[in-house]
Amino acid sequence: MDDKTSLYDLSQIQESLVFQTLNEIYDALEERGYNPINQIVGYLITNDPGYISSYKDARKKMLSIDRATVLAIILKEFLKCDI
């Protein structure tokens, strides 16, 4: 039996949830025939939820996560750096 205490990194959990949510949104937009990247970028730039279809609750999911958080996580992943 291991007596070490497990540590949880809340930022990693948050990142994982954001990635999972973005993947679900991406899949829903693609199923509806949209270009998911264009639609998500349009939303992130303008904050207009009209860019995200309500199909499979994609819009509701997108609105449930903070845009600044999404951008920070995407940038962190792109640059592969620690914030």
N, C-alpha and C positions, 0 to 999 in steps of 0.2 A: 504494500500500500504506500502511495506517495503522500508525504506529509506537506508538500509544498502548497502554498496558497495560490489559487488561480487568480490572475489579474485580468480584468476586462477593460479594454480600451474603448470607451464610448465613441470616440471619433471613428474608429474602424467599423463599429456597428452602424453608425450613422451613414458612413460612406457606403457600406454594403446595402443598406436600405435604399439609399438614393440610386445606386446602380441598378438594383432590382426594379425599382419603380420606373426608372428611365427605360429599362429593357421592356417592361410591360407596355409602356406608352409607345415605344418604338414599334413593337409588334402589332399593337392595335392600329396605329396609323398606317403601317404597311398593309395590313389586312384590308383596310378601307381604300387602298390604292393611292395614298399620299406618299410623298417623299418625306420620310420621317425626320431626316436631318434638317431639311429646309424648314419644316413645320416647327420643330423644337427650337431651332435657332431664331426663327421669327418670333416665337413667344418670348424667348430669353432676352431678345433685343428690345421688343416693344412692350412687354408685359400684357399683351392682348391675348386673352385666353381663346379668342376665336381661331387662333392658329392650331389649336389642339381639338381634335374631334371628341365628342362625348361618347363615342363608341367604346364599349367595355370600360366605362368610367375613366377614360384616359385624361379628360380635362380635369375631373375631380382629383385624380391622382397627382396631376401636375401642379394644381393649385395647393395641394397639401404640403408641398416642399418649397422652402424658401429659394427664390431665384439666386440670391447671392451665394447660398450654400451650394447650389448646383454648379454655379460657375467656379467657385473655389475648388470644389472636388474635381471637376473636369480639368481645370488648369493644373492642379496638383498632380493628377494622373498623367497629364500630357508632359509636364516637366519632370516627373518622377522625383519630386522633392518632398521634404518634410516641412509641414507648416506648423 
